[in-house]
Amino acid sequence: MRDAASVVRALGTGGRGAPVSAAEVGLVFVVGMPLAVVVAMILWPSDYDD
């Protein structure tokens, strides 16, 4: 199995690279979405800055 970076690279090639399976695309979302949520929670301004 390839790592997520290679899957993203394959998606970015516009289909010129190796075909990307639905499982690999799903893996990118399963790994990427929680990371995006954590980054958003860190960077989002809080209302608790009294």
C-alpha positions as MATLAB code, in Angstrom:
seq = 'MRDAASVVRALGTGGRGAPVSAAEVGLVFVVGMPLAVVVAMILWPSDYDD';
ca = [
       0.000    0.000    0.000;
       1.230    3.469   -0.821;
       1.357    6.293    1.692;
      -1.078    9.218    1.617;
       1.422   11.583   -0.012;
       1.774    9.340   -3.041;
      -2.007    9.091   -3.313;
      -2.323   12.874   -3.274;
       0.451   13.111   -5.885;
      -1.393   10.601   -8.078;
      -4.611   12.608   -7.717;
      -2.731   15.754   -8.667;
      -1.366   14.259  -11.876;
      -4.802   14.321  -13.467;
      -4.919   10.610  -14.201;
      -1.528   10.459  -15.921;
      -0.028    8.425  -13.082;
      -1.065    5.072  -11.695;
      -4.807    4.617  -11.193;
      -6.013    5.476   -7.698;
      -8.462    3.082   -6.106;
     -11.496    4.151   -4.140;
      -9.879    2.686   -1.021;
      -6.882    4.983   -1.392;
      -9.090    8.039   -1.892;
     -11.077    7.012    1.188;
      -7.855    6.630    3.151;
      -6.859   10.197    2.284;
     -10.182   11.484    3.637;
     -10.059    9.274    6.756;
      -6.562   10.546    7.575;
      -6.938   14.093    6.237;
     -10.252   15.099    7.768;
      -9.279   14.556   11.433;
      -5.994   16.356   10.789;
      -7.875   19.253    9.210;
     -10.199   19.431   12.225;
      -7.271   19.482   14.662;
      -5.485   22.217   12.692;
      -8.715   24.242   12.501;
      -9.230   23.905   16.269;
      -5.662   25.091   16.921;
      -5.813   28.050   14.544;
      -9.449   29.110   15.081;
      -9.689   32.149   17.392;
     -11.256   31.257   20.712;
     -13.762   33.319   22.676;
     -12.051   32.532   25.992;
      -9.295   35.148   25.836;
     -10.576   37.261   28.732;
];
